Amino acid sequence: MSPLTLAHLNPGETATIVSIRAEEALHQRLQALGFRSGKQIELIRKASFSGPLQVRIGTTDILLRRNEAAKIKVCKS
């Protein structure tokens, strides 16, 4: 299956992180939060009006801006 971005998942879907295509500062911040290739991620909810996405990695819930989520390539599980 071809990779898509985290922003394209629907609530309740899980995926595996394939890559992160972001500037260095954001890339480092995302890695510090646990976003790494091979990690499983679940989209919990999408806020309305282009608001943030709530995602879960392991037992940690994180809110991401949609433009940040669009830089994370995933493959659906």
C-alpha positions as a Markdown table, in Angstrom:
| # | Residue | x | y | z |
|---|---|---|---|---|
| 1 | Met | 0.0 | 0.0 | 0.0 |
| 2 | Ser | 1.4 | 3.4 | -0.9 |
| 3 | Pro | 2.1 | 5.9 | 1.9 |
| 4 | Leu | -0.2 | 8.7 | 2.7 |
| 5 | Thr | 0.1 | 11.5 | 5.3 |
| 6 | Leu | -1.1 | 11.3 | 8.9 |
| 7 | Ala | -3.5 | 14.2 | 8.1 |
| 8 | His | -5.4 | 11.9 | 5.6 |
| 9 | Leu | -6.3 | 9.2 | 8.2 |
| 10 | Asn | -9.8 | 9.0 | 9.7 |
| 11 | Pro | -10.5 | 8.9 | 13.4 |
| 12 | Gly | -10.0 | 5.4 | 14.7 |
| 13 | Glu | -7.6 | 4.3 | 12.0 |
| 14 | Thr | -4.1 | 3.1 | 12.9 |
| 15 | Ala | -1.0 | 3.3 | 10.7 |
| 16 | Thr | 2.8 | 2.8 | 10.8 |
| 17 | Ile | 5.1 | 5.8 | 10.4 |
| 18 | Val | 7.1 | 5.6 | 7.3 |
| 19 | Ser | 9.0 | 8.9 | 7.3 |
| 20 | Ile | 8.9 | 12.5 | 8.5 |
| 21 | Arg | 9.6 | 15.2 | 5.9 |
| 22 | Ala | 10.0 | 18.3 | 8.1 |
| 23 | Glu | 12.5 | 21.0 | 8.8 |
| 24 | Glu | 15.2 | 20.0 | 11.3 |
| 25 | Ala | 13.6 | 21.8 | 14.4 |
| 26 | Leu | 10.2 | 20.2 | 13.8 |
| 27 | His | 11.8 | 16.8 | 13.0 |
| 28 | Gln | 13.7 | 16.8 | 16.3 |
| 29 | Arg | 10.6 | 17.9 | 18.3 |
| 30 | Leu | 8.5 | 15.1 | 16.7 |
| 31 | Gln | 11.2 | 12.5 | 17.4 |
| 32 | Ala | 11.4 | 13.7 | 21.0 |
| 33 | Leu | 7.6 | 13.1 | 21.2 |
| 34 | Gly | 8.1 | 9.5 | 20.0 |
| 35 | Phe | 7.4 | 9.9 | 16.2 |
| 36 | Arg | 9.9 | 7.5 | 14.6 |
| 37 | Ser | 9.8 | 5.3 | 11.5 |
| 38 | Gly | 8.2 | 2.0 | 12.3 |
| 39 | Lys | 6.2 | 3.2 | 15.2 |
| 40 | Gln | 2.4 | 2.6 | 15.2 |
| 41 | Ile | 0.2 | 5.6 | 15.5 |
| 42 | Glu | -3.6 | 6.0 | 15.9 |
| 43 | Leu | -5.7 | 9.0 | 15.0 |
| 44 | Ile | -8.1 | 9.6 | 17.9 |
| 45 | Arg | -9.9 | 12.7 | 16.6 |
| 46 | Lys | -9.8 | 15.6 | 14.2 |
| 47 | Ala | -11.0 | 19.0 | 15.5 |
| 48 | Ser | -13.4 | 20.9 | 13.2 |
| 49 | Phe | -12.5 | 23.9 | 11.1 |
| 50 | Ser | -8.9 | 22.7 | 10.4 |
| 51 | Gly | -8.1 | 22.4 | 14.0 |
| 52 | Pro | -5.5 | 20.1 | 15.5 |
| 53 | Leu | -5.4 | 16.3 | 15.3 |
| 54 | Gln | -5.3 | 14.1 | 18.4 |
| 55 | Val | -3.0 | 11.1 | 17.9 |
| 56 | Arg | -1.8 | 8.3 | 20.1 |
| 57 | Ile | 1.6 | 6.7 | 20.1 |
| 58 | Gly | 1.7 | 3.9 | 22.6 |
| 59 | Thr | 0.0 | 5.3 | 25.7 |
| 60 | Thr | 0.7 | 8.9 | 24.9 |
| 61 | Asp | -1.8 | 11.3 | 23.3 |
| 62 | Ile | -0.5 | 14.3 | 21.4 |
| 63 | Leu | -2.1 | 17.2 | 19.6 |
| 64 | Leu | -0.6 | 18.1 | 16.2 |
| 65 | Arg | -1.4 | 21.0 | 13.9 |
| 66 | Arg | -2.7 | 19.7 | 10.5 |
| 67 | Asn | 0.3 | 21.2 | 8.7 |
| 68 | Glu | 2.6 | 19.2 | 10.9 |
| 69 | Ala | 0.6 | 16.0 | 10.4 |
| 70 | Ala | 0.8 | 16.5 | 6.7 |
| 71 | Lys | 4.6 | 16.1 | 6.9 |
| 72 | Ile | 4.4 | 12.6 | 8.5 |
| 73 | Lys | 4.1 | 9.8 | 5.9 |
| 74 | Val | 2.3 | 6.6 | 7.1 |
| 75 | Cys | 1.0 | 3.3 | 5.8 |
| 76 | Lys | -2.3 | 2.1 | 7.1 |
| 77 | Ser | -2.2 | -1.0 | 9.3 |
